[in-house]
Amino acid sequence: MLRVLILCTGNSARSQIAEALLARKGAGRIHADSAGSKPAARVNPYAVRVLAEHGIKWEGREPKGIDAAIGVPWDVVITVCDNAREACPVFPGSTVMAHWGMPDPAEVDGGDDDKLQAFRETLAVLNGRIDRLLALPLATMDARERRDRIRAIGEVDT
Protein backbone atom coordinates (compact mmCIF):
# COMPACT_ATOMS: atom_id res chain seq x y z
CA MET A 1 0.00 0.00 0.00
CA LEU A 2 1.12 3.51 -0.83
CA ARG A 3 1.47 5.68 2.30
CA VAL A 4 0.28 9.27 1.72
CA LEU A 5 0.47 12.11 4.24
CA ILE A 6 -1.48 15.34 3.72
CA LEU A 7 -0.12 18.39 5.55
CA CYS A 8 -1.73 21.72 6.35
CA THR A 9 -1.35 24.31 9.07
CA GLY A 10 -4.24 23.49 11.41
CA ASN A 11 -5.13 20.00 10.17
CA SER A 12 -8.76 21.03 10.57
CA ALA A 13 -10.12 21.59 7.06
CA ARG A 14 -8.25 20.95 3.77
CA SER A 15 -5.99 18.19 5.03
CA GLN A 16 -8.85 16.45 6.85
CA ILE A 17 -11.02 16.55 3.73
CA ALA A 18 -8.15 15.23 1.60
CA GLU A 19 -7.40 12.44 4.08
CA ALA A 20 -11.05 11.37 4.18
CA LEU A 21 -11.43 11.36 0.40
CA LEU A 22 -8.15 9.56 -0.17
CA ALA A 23 -8.88 6.94 2.49
CA ARG A 24 -12.28 6.23 0.98
CA LYS A 25 -11.39 6.29 -2.70
CA GLY A 26 -8.01 4.63 -2.27
CA ALA A 27 -9.17 1.94 0.16
CA GLY A 28 -7.01 -1.15 -0.29
CA ARG A 29 -4.39 0.80 -2.28
CA ILE A 30 -3.62 3.84 -0.14
CA HIS A 31 -2.97 4.41 3.53
CA ALA A 32 -3.87 8.08 4.07
CA ASP A 33 -3.18 10.28 7.06
CA SER A 34 -2.99 14.00 7.74
CA ALA A 35 -1.27 16.37 10.14
CA GLY A 36 -0.72 20.06 10.78
CA SER A 37 2.21 22.32 11.56
CA LYS A 38 0.09 24.09 14.22
CA PRO A 39 -2.86 21.77 14.89
CA ALA A 40 -6.21 23.37 15.65
CA ALA A 41 -8.28 22.44 18.68
CA ARG A 42 -10.82 20.55 16.55
CA VAL A 43 -11.71 19.54 13.02
CA ASN A 44 -13.73 22.31 11.42
CA PRO A 45 -17.45 21.44 11.62
CA TYR A 46 -17.95 22.57 8.01
CA ALA A 47 -15.38 19.97 6.91
CA VAL A 48 -17.29 17.29 8.81
CA ARG A 49 -20.55 18.54 7.28
CA VAL A 50 -19.41 18.51 3.63
CA LEU A 51 -17.85 15.09 4.07
CA ALA A 52 -21.17 13.84 5.48
CA GLU A 53 -22.89 15.22 2.37
CA HIS A 54 -20.69 12.79 0.43
CA GLY A 55 -21.43 9.85 2.68
CA ILE A 56 -18.21 10.04 4.70
CA LYS A 57 -18.60 10.03 8.48
CA TRP A 58 -15.80 12.08 9.99
CA GLU A 59 -17.11 13.00 13.44
CA GLY A 60 -14.83 12.54 16.42
CA ARG A 61 -11.58 13.13 14.56
CA GLU A 62 -8.92 15.29 16.14
CA PRO A 63 -6.22 17.35 14.41
CA LYS A 64 -2.73 15.89 14.71
CA GLY A 65 0.67 17.57 14.70
CA ILE A 66 3.49 16.91 12.26
CA ASP A 67 5.51 15.31 15.06
CA ALA A 68 3.21 12.28 14.85
CA ALA A 69 4.31 11.78 11.22
CA ILE A 70 8.06 12.07 11.73
CA GLY A 71 9.87 8.77 11.43
CA VAL A 72 7.06 7.15 9.45
CA PRO A 73 8.10 5.93 5.99
CA TRP A 74 5.80 8.04 3.77
CA ASP A 75 5.78 7.39 0.02
CA VAL A 76 4.10 10.71 -0.73
CA VAL A 77 3.76 13.89 1.33
CA ILE A 78 1.38 16.53 -0.04
CA THR A 79 1.07 20.02 1.40
CA VAL A 80 -2.25 21.75 0.74
CA CYS A 81 -1.37 25.19 2.11
CA ASP A 82 1.60 27.49 1.69
CA ASN A 83 2.28 27.73 5.44
CA ALA A 84 2.60 23.96 5.78
CA ARG A 85 4.86 23.89 2.73
CA GLU A 86 7.20 26.34 4.47
CA ALA A 87 7.09 24.40 7.77
CA CYS A 88 7.29 20.94 6.21
CA PRO A 89 10.07 18.83 7.70
CA VAL A 90 12.41 16.81 5.53
CA PHE A 91 11.33 13.23 5.07
CA PRO A 92 14.29 10.97 4.33
CA GLY A 93 14.37 8.32 1.66
CA SER A 94 12.38 8.27 -1.53
CA THR A 95 9.43 10.30 -0.28
CA VAL A 96 7.73 12.27 -3.06
CA MET A 97 7.07 15.83 -1.88
CA ALA A 98 4.29 17.70 -3.69
CA HIS A 99 2.44 20.95 -3.13
CA TRP A 100 -1.29 21.18 -3.92
CA GLY A 101 -1.85 24.66 -2.49
CA MET A 102 -5.33 26.09 -2.25
CA PRO A 103 -7.21 28.76 -0.28
CA ASP A 104 -8.31 27.97 3.25
CA PRO A 105 -12.11 27.67 3.33
CA ALA A 106 -12.03 28.38 7.08
CA GLU A 107 -10.92 31.94 6.33
CA VAL A 108 -14.03 32.79 4.30
CA ASP A 109 -16.09 35.58 5.81
CA GLY A 110 -19.84 35.66 5.62
CA GLY A 111 -22.75 33.63 6.77
CA ASP A 112 -23.31 29.92 7.06
CA ASP A 113 -24.14 29.54 3.35
CA ASP A 114 -20.94 31.33 2.27
CA LYS A 115 -18.77 29.21 4.51
CA LEU A 116 -20.47 25.99 3.52
CA GLN A 117 -20.02 26.87 -0.16
CA ALA A 118 -16.29 27.48 0.39
CA PHE A 119 -15.93 24.04 1.97
CA ARG A 120 -17.91 22.43 -0.85
CA GLU A 121 -15.60 24.06 -3.40
CA THR A 122 -12.55 22.84 -1.47
CA LEU A 123 -13.93 19.32 -1.42
CA ALA A 124 -14.61 19.49 -5.17
CA VAL A 125 -11.04 20.59 -5.97
CA LEU A 126 -9.50 17.97 -3.70
CA ASN A 127 -11.83 15.31 -5.08
CA GLY A 128 -10.63 16.03 -8.62
CA ARG A 129 -6.98 16.01 -7.60
CA ILE A 130 -7.36 12.75 -5.71
CA ASP A 131 -9.13 11.16 -8.67
CA ARG A 132 -6.16 12.17 -10.87
CA LEU A 133 -3.72 10.76 -8.30
CA LEU A 134 -5.55 7.45 -8.12
CA ALA A 135 -5.73 7.22 -11.91
CA LEU A 136 -1.92 7.19 -12.13
CA PRO A 137 -0.19 3.80 -12.58
CA LEU A 138 1.77 4.46 -9.37
CA ALA A 139 3.04 0.90 -8.96
CA THR A 140 4.75 0.88 -12.36
CA MET A 141 6.14 4.43 -12.42
CA ASP A 142 9.78 5.18 -11.70
CA ALA A 143 10.52 7.63 -8.88
CA ARG A 144 11.06 10.68 -11.10
CA GLU A 145 7.91 10.15 -13.13
CA ARG A 146 5.88 9.55 -9.97
CA ARG A 147 7.21 12.78 -8.44
CA ASP A 148 6.60 14.85 -11.57
CA ARG A 149 3.09 13.54 -12.18
CA ILE A 150 1.98 13.94 -8.55
CA ARG A 151 3.38 17.48 -8.40
CA ALA A 152 1.64 18.39 -11.67
CA ILE A 153 -1.74 17.49 -10.15
CA GLY A 154 -1.44 20.49 -7.82
CA GLU A 155 -1.08 22.82 -10.78
CA VAL A 156 -4.61 22.04 -12.05
CA ASP A 157 -7.69 23.31 -10.22
CA THR A 158 -10.46 21.21 -11.72
C-alpha positions as CSV (number, residue, x, y, z in Angstrom):
1,M,0.0,0.0,0.0
2,L,1.1,3.5,-0.8
3,R,1.5,5.7,2.3
4,V,0.3,9.3,1.7
5,L,0.5,12.1,4.2
6,I,-1.5,15.3,3.7
7,L,-0.1,18.4,5.6
8,C,-1.7,21.7,6.3
9,T,-1.4,24.3,9.1
10,G,-4.2,23.5,11.4
11,N,-5.1,20.0,10.2
12,S,-8.8,21.0,10.6
13,A,-10.1,21.6,7.1
14,R,-8.2,21.0,3.8
15,S,-6.0,18.2,5.0
16,Q,-8.8,16.5,6.9
17,I,-11.0,16.6,3.7
18,A,-8.2,15.2,1.6
19,E,-7.4,12.4,4.1
20,A,-11.0,11.4,4.2
21,L,-11.4,11.4,0.4
22,L,-8.1,9.6,-0.2
23,A,-8.9,6.9,2.5
24,R,-12.3,6.2,1.0
25,K,-11.4,6.3,-2.7
26,G,-8.0,4.6,-2.3
27,A,-9.2,1.9,0.2
28,G,-7.0,-1.1,-0.3
29,R,-4.4,0.8,-2.3
30,I,-3.6,3.8,-0.1
31,H,-3.0,4.4,3.5
32,A,-3.9,8.1,4.1
33,D,-3.2,10.3,7.1
34,S,-3.0,14.0,7.7
35,A,-1.3,16.4,10.1
36,G,-0.7,20.1,10.8
37,S,2.2,22.3,11.6
38,K,0.1,24.1,14.2
39,P,-2.9,21.8,14.9
40,A,-6.2,23.4,15.6
41,A,-8.3,22.4,18.7
42,R,-10.8,20.6,16.6
43,V,-11.7,19.5,13.0
44,N,-13.7,22.3,11.4
45,P,-17.4,21.4,11.6
46,Y,-17.9,22.6,8.0
47,A,-15.4,20.0,6.9
48,V,-17.3,17.3,8.8
49,R,-20.5,18.5,7.3
50,V,-19.4,18.5,3.6
51,L,-17.8,15.1,4.1
52,A,-21.2,13.8,5.5
53,E,-22.9,15.2,2.4
54,H,-20.7,12.8,0.4
55,G,-21.4,9.8,2.7
56,I,-18.2,10.0,4.7
57,K,-18.6,10.0,8.5
58,W,-15.8,12.1,10.0
59,E,-17.1,13.0,13.4
60,G,-14.8,12.5,16.4
61,R,-11.6,13.1,14.6
62,E,-8.9,15.3,16.1
63,P,-6.2,17.3,14.4
64,K,-2.7,15.9,14.7
65,G,0.7,17.6,14.7
66,I,3.5,16.9,12.3
67,D,5.5,15.3,15.1
68,A,3.2,12.3,14.8
69,A,4.3,11.8,11.2
70,I,8.1,12.1,11.7
71,G,9.9,8.8,11.4
72,V,7.1,7.1,9.5
73,P,8.1,5.9,6.0
74,W,5.8,8.0,3.8
75,D,5.8,7.4,0.0
76,V,4.1,10.7,-0.7
77,V,3.8,13.9,1.3
78,I,1.4,16.5,0.0
79,T,1.1,20.0,1.4
80,V,-2.3,21.8,0.7
81,C,-1.4,25.2,2.1
82,D,1.6,27.5,1.7
83,N,2.3,27.7,5.4
84,A,2.6,24.0,5.8
85,R,4.9,23.9,2.7
86,E,7.2,26.3,4.5
87,A,7.1,24.4,7.8
88,C,7.3,20.9,6.2
89,P,10.1,18.8,7.7
90,V,12.4,16.8,5.5
91,F,11.3,13.2,5.1
92,P,14.3,11.0,4.3
93,G,14.4,8.3,1.7
94,S,12.4,8.3,-1.5
95,T,9.4,10.3,-0.3
96,V,7.7,12.3,-3.1
97,M,7.1,15.8,-1.9
98,A,4.3,17.7,-3.7
99,H,2.4,21.0,-3.1
100,W,-1.3,21.2,-3.9
101,G,-1.9,24.7,-2.5
102,M,-5.3,26.1,-2.3
103,P,-7.2,28.8,-0.3
104,D,-8.3,28.0,3.3
105,P,-12.1,27.7,3.3
106,A,-12.0,28.4,7.1
107,E,-10.9,31.9,6.3
108,V,-14.0,32.8,4.3
109,D,-16.1,35.6,5.8
110,G,-19.8,35.7,5.6
111,G,-22.7,33.6,6.8
112,D,-23.3,29.9,7.1
113,D,-24.1,29.5,3.4
114,D,-20.9,31.3,2.3
115,K,-18.8,29.2,4.5
116,L,-20.5,26.0,3.5
117,Q,-20.0,26.9,-0.2
118,A,-16.3,27.5,0.4
119,F,-15.9,24.0,2.0
120,R,-17.9,22.4,-0.9
121,E,-15.6,24.1,-3.4
122,T,-12.6,22.8,-1.5
123,L,-13.9,19.3,-1.4
124,A,-14.6,19.5,-5.2
125,V,-11.0,20.6,-6.0
126,L,-9.5,18.0,-3.7
127,N,-11.8,15.3,-5.1
128,G,-10.6,16.0,-8.6
129,R,-7.0,16.0,-7.6
130,I,-7.4,12.8,-5.7
131,D,-9.1,11.2,-8.7
132,R,-6.2,12.2,-10.9
133,L,-3.7,10.8,-8.3
134,L,-5.6,7.5,-8.1
135,A,-5.7,7.2,-11.9
136,L,-1.9,7.2,-12.1
137,P,-0.2,3.8,-12.6
138,L,1.8,4.5,-9.4
139,A,3.0,0.9,-9.0
140,T,4.8,0.9,-12.4
141,M,6.1,4.4,-12.4
142,D,9.8,5.2,-11.7
143,A,10.5,7.6,-8.9
144,R,11.1,10.7,-11.1
145,E,7.9,10.1,-13.1
146,R,5.9,9.5,-10.0
147,R,7.2,12.8,-8.4
148,D,6.6,14.8,-11.6
149,R,3.1,13.5,-12.2
150,I,2.0,13.9,-8.6
151,R,3.4,17.5,-8.4
152,A,1.6,18.4,-11.7
153,I,-1.7,17.5,-10.2
154,G,-1.4,20.5,-7.8
155,E,-1.1,22.8,-10.8
156,V,-4.6,22.0,-12.1
157,D,-7.7,23.3,-10.2
158,T,-10.5,21.2,-11.7
